[in-house]
């Protein structure tokens, strides 16, 4: 089963994450942390047997 919204299809996205950047440690140039892969998951909820993201859930509850 895919981790995605049944209404709009919003799913998992991938990006890069790193914890240290220029400006840490008094604004001096220090060795930066390695960039690592980060997984961004949608905020899914179960509603009447469907998996919906928060945006779609709010749209359905209004109508």
C-alpha positions as CSV (number, residue, x, y, z in Angstrom):
1,X,0.0,0.0,0.0
2,X,1.4,3.4,-1.0
3,X,1.8,6.1,1.6
4,X,-0.3,8.7,-0.3
5,X,-3.6,10.6,-0.1
6,X,-6.4,8.8,-1.8
7,X,-8.0,12.1,-2.9
8,X,-5.1,14.3,-4.3
9,X,-2.3,11.7,-4.5
10,X,0.1,13.7,-2.2
11,X,2.9,11.3,-1.2
12,X,6.3,11.0,0.2
13,X,8.9,13.5,-0.9
14,X,12.7,13.4,-0.5
15,X,15.1,16.2,0.2
16,X,18.4,17.0,1.9
17,X,18.9,17.8,5.5
18,X,21.9,19.1,7.4
19,X,22.2,20.3,10.9
20,X,25.0,22.9,10.8
21,X,25.4,25.8,8.5
22,X,27.3,29.1,8.3
23,X,26.3,31.2,11.3
24,X,26.7,28.5,13.9
25,X,29.6,28.9,16.3
26,X,29.8,32.7,16.2
27,X,29.5,33.2,12.5
28,X,32.9,31.6,11.8
29,X,33.5,29.3,8.9
30,X,33.5,25.8,10.5
31,X,33.4,22.4,9.0
32,X,29.8,21.7,8.0
33,X,27.9,18.6,8.8
34,X,27.3,16.2,5.9
35,X,24.1,16.5,4.0
36,X,21.8,13.6,4.5
37,X,18.7,12.4,2.8
38,X,15.5,13.3,4.5
39,X,12.0,11.8,4.0
40,X,9.1,14.2,4.1
41,X,5.8,12.3,4.8
42,X,2.3,13.8,4.3
43,X,0.1,14.2,7.3
44,X,-2.4,11.4,6.6
45,X,-5.6,10.5,8.5
46,X,-8.0,7.7,8.3
47,X,-11.5,8.9,7.5
48,X,-14.4,6.6,6.5
49,X,-12.0,4.0,5.2
50,X,-9.9,6.4,3.2
51,X,-6.4,7.9,3.8
52,X,-6.6,11.6,3.4
53,X,-4.1,14.4,3.9
54,X,-5.1,17.2,6.2
55,X,-5.8,19.6,3.4
56,X,-8.3,17.2,1.7
57,X,-9.9,16.3,5.0
58,X,-10.6,20.0,5.8
59,X,-12.1,20.4,2.4
60,X,-14.4,17.4,2.8
61,X,-15.5,18.5,6.3
62,X,-16.5,22.0,5.1
63,X,-18.7,20.7,2.3
